[in-house]
Amino acid sequence: MEDEDDPFRAALADARQLLAPPEARREPVWPALAAACLFAFSAFGFAATVIMAAPVQSPAPPAHDALRGAN
Protein backbone atom coordinates (compact mmCIF):
# COMPACT_ATOMS: atom_id res chain seq x y z
CA MET A 1 0.00 0.00 0.00
CA GLU A 2 1.35 3.41 -0.96
CA ASP A 3 1.88 6.21 1.48
CA GLU A 4 -0.38 9.26 0.98
CA ASP A 5 2.50 11.66 1.72
CA ASP A 6 4.77 10.31 -1.01
CA PRO A 7 7.32 13.06 -1.86
CA PHE A 8 7.55 11.85 -5.45
CA ARG A 9 3.83 12.26 -6.02
CA ALA A 10 3.90 15.69 -4.38
CA ALA A 11 6.79 16.76 -6.62
CA LEU A 12 5.00 15.36 -9.65
CA ALA A 13 1.84 17.32 -8.78
CA ASP A 14 3.92 20.50 -8.38
CA ALA A 15 5.57 19.92 -11.76
CA ARG A 16 2.20 19.36 -13.45
CA GLN A 17 0.87 22.57 -11.92
CA LEU A 18 3.92 24.50 -13.20
CA LEU A 19 3.54 23.01 -16.69
CA ALA A 20 -0.15 23.89 -16.93
CA PRO A 21 -0.91 26.62 -19.48
CA PRO A 22 -1.11 30.08 -17.93
CA GLU A 23 -4.42 31.81 -17.46
CA ALA A 24 -5.34 34.34 -20.13
CA ARG A 25 -4.67 37.86 -18.87
CA ARG A 26 -5.43 41.06 -20.68
CA GLU A 27 -2.77 43.72 -20.62
CA PRO A 28 -3.88 47.17 -19.45
CA VAL A 29 -4.38 49.62 -22.32
CA TRP A 30 -4.13 52.91 -20.41
CA PRO A 31 -0.29 53.18 -20.33
CA ALA A 32 -0.06 52.95 -24.12
CA LEU A 33 -2.98 55.32 -24.53
CA ALA A 34 -1.43 57.84 -22.14
CA ALA A 35 1.90 57.72 -24.00
CA ALA A 36 0.16 58.19 -27.36
CA CYS A 37 -1.76 61.21 -26.02
CA LEU A 38 1.43 62.73 -24.62
CA PHE A 39 3.24 62.39 -27.94
CA ALA A 40 0.25 63.72 -29.88
CA PHE A 41 -0.03 66.83 -27.69
CA SER A 42 3.72 67.35 -27.93
CA ALA A 43 3.60 67.14 -31.72
CA PHE A 44 0.67 69.56 -31.92
CA GLY A 45 2.42 71.97 -29.58
CA PHE A 46 5.63 71.84 -31.58
CA ALA A 47 3.76 72.33 -34.87
CA ALA A 48 1.82 75.31 -33.49
CA THR A 49 5.03 76.88 -32.21
CA VAL A 50 6.76 76.46 -35.56
CA ILE A 51 3.81 77.90 -37.48
CA MET A 52 3.32 80.90 -35.19
CA ALA A 53 6.99 81.73 -34.67
CA ALA A 54 8.43 84.74 -36.50
CA PRO A 55 10.65 83.87 -39.44
CA VAL A 56 14.37 84.00 -38.82
CA GLN A 57 16.05 87.00 -40.43
CA SER A 58 19.75 86.84 -41.02
CA PRO A 59 21.93 89.95 -41.33
CA ALA A 60 23.11 91.19 -44.71
CA PRO A 61 25.92 89.12 -46.23
CA PRO A 62 29.43 90.45 -45.73
CA ALA A 63 31.01 92.48 -48.49
CA HIS A 64 33.76 89.92 -49.00
CA ASP A 65 32.93 86.21 -49.07
CA ALA A 66 36.18 84.38 -48.31
CA LEU A 67 34.74 80.92 -48.87
CA ARG A 68 33.57 81.53 -52.42
CA GLY A 69 36.35 83.88 -53.40
CA ALA A 70 33.96 86.60 -54.46
CA ASN A 71 34.59 90.27 -53.78
Backbone hydrogen bonds, N-H to C=O, Kabsch-Sander energy under -0.5 kcal/mol:
donor,donor_aa,acceptor,acceptor_aa,energy
6,D,3,D,-0.8
10,A,6,D,-1.9
11,A,7,P,-2.4
12,L,8,F,-2.6
13,A,9,R,-2.2
14,D,10,A,-2.1
15,A,11,A,-2.4
16,R,12,L,-2.3
17,Q,13,A,-2.0
18,L,14,D,-2.1
19,L,15,A,-1.9
20,A,16,R,-0.7
20,A,17,Q,-0.5
33,L,29,V,-2.1
34,A,30,W,-2.6
35,A,31,P,-2.1
36,A,32,A,-2.2
37,C,33,L,-2.2
38,L,34,A,-2.2
39,F,35,A,-2.4
40,A,36,A,-2.2
41,F,37,C,-2.6
42,S,38,L,-2.1
43,A,39,F,-2.4
44,F,40,A,-2.6
45,G,41,F,-2.4
46,F,42,S,-2.5
47,A,43,A,-2.6
48,A,44,F,-2.5
49,T,45,G,-2.1
50,V,46,F,-2.3
51,I,47,A,-2.3
52,M,48,A,-2.4
53,A,49,T,-1.4
58,S,56,V,-0.5
65,D,63,A,-0.5
65,D,70,A,-1.5
66,A,64,H,-0.8
69,G,65,D,-1.3
70,A,65,D,-1.0
